[in-house]
Amino acid sequence: MGGQAMPEPVWCVVANVITERPYGPDGAEIRSGTKHFRPGAKLYIIDAYSGMSENVIVIGRHRGSNLYCRMVVPVWHLENFRVKLAYSPQVIQLANEHFSTRRIKTGWSEQEALQMCEAFPLWQQLKKAT
């Protein structure tokens, strides 16, 4: 039967948005989730700004529209890091669009995703130390 071939899955680090986070001067307020993602939302981390050790590029369902979107999120707004293959056609499409803008063919290999998964908690510790 003729049909569209499934797109090739991509390796990524999956994380969840933290439930509550400090906000404002000296963290006086508590916010739920982030501006764009609900607390506990599942995000697919497809890339990172390694030099700064602060921000990651994620794909997830936007809290307003529930449509998949690609955003830059501070790594300290995330928890429960794990490595997975993304099979969702929308996630794969947005990831591949990102890779094409970076002029790279694909994202991380499984091994690179594992290394990043280990690095992100260390990035969070760097933030807490400053």
N, C-alpha and C positions, 0 to 999 in steps of 0.2 A: 504494500500500500504506500502511495506517495504521501509524504508529509514532510514537514520541516524537521531537520535534524536538531536534536537538543544541543544547545551551546555547550562548549567545554567548560566544566566547573572550574572555579578559581580557588586557590588556597588563600585563606585569610585568618586573621585572629578575630575571634568573636568575643564580644564583651557586653556587659549590661550597664545601662546608665545607673549611677548611684541614686539611691532613694532620696536622700537629703544632702544638701551641701551648704556650707557657709557662704554668705553673700554680703556685700557692702563693706563699709569700713570695719576693719578688725573682725570680719565675719559675724557682725552683730545680728544679721537676719539669717533665717534658714529658708532655702528654696527647695522645691520639690522637682527633681529631674533637672532638665536644662530648658532653655527657651524653646528649642526645637524638638526635643525628645522627651517622652514620658519617663517617669522613674521606672527602672527595670527593663526598659526597651532593649531589644536585642539589636546590637550594631555590629556590622561587619567592617573590621579595620582592614583597609586595602593598601594603605601606604602611610608613611610617617615622615616628619621632618626631623631626621635623626640628629642633625647638628644642634638643634635647639633643645632636644629632649623634652618637649612640652606638648606639641600638638600632633594629632593623628587625623587621617582622612578616613571618614566612615561613610557607610551606606546604611540607612535605616528608614523606618516609616516615620514620617513627620507627624508630630503630635497634632497639628491642625488639620491636615488634609488626609492623613493616613497613607499617602502615596510615598513610594521610595524616593529618597533624595540623597545627594552626596554633600557632605559638610565637613568642615574642619572643627574638631572638638578637642579641648584640653584633655590630656590623658588622665588627669586626676579626677575627672568626672565619670570615670569608668571603673568597673570592677569585674571580677569573675572571668579573667582572661582564659581563653582556650583556643586551640587550633582546630579548624574545620574546613571542609570543602563547602563552598557555596554553590548550590544547585539552582537557586531561584533565577529564572531568566531575566527578571528585572535587575537583580543584584549584579549578575554577570554583565549585562549590557552597560550599566553605569560604571562598573569596574573597567570594562574594556574601553569605554569612552575616556575614562581618566588615564589609562595607560597610554592611549593614543596621543593625548595632550602632552604627556611626559616623553613621548617618542620612544616608548619601550613596548615590546610586543606583549609581554605578560607581566603578571604581578609576581608575588613571591612563590618560590618553590615550597614544598612542605618543610624542608629543613630551615629555610629562611623565616618562614612563619613561626616555627618553633623557637628560633632565636629571638625574634621580636616579642613573642609571648613571654619569654623570660626577661626581656629587657624592660617592658612597660612597667612592671612593679618597681623596678629600680629607678625609672624616671620619676615615678610618684614619690619615692623616697628622697630624690634630689630636690623636688619641689618643697617637701616638708622641712628639709634641712635649711632652706633659704628663708 
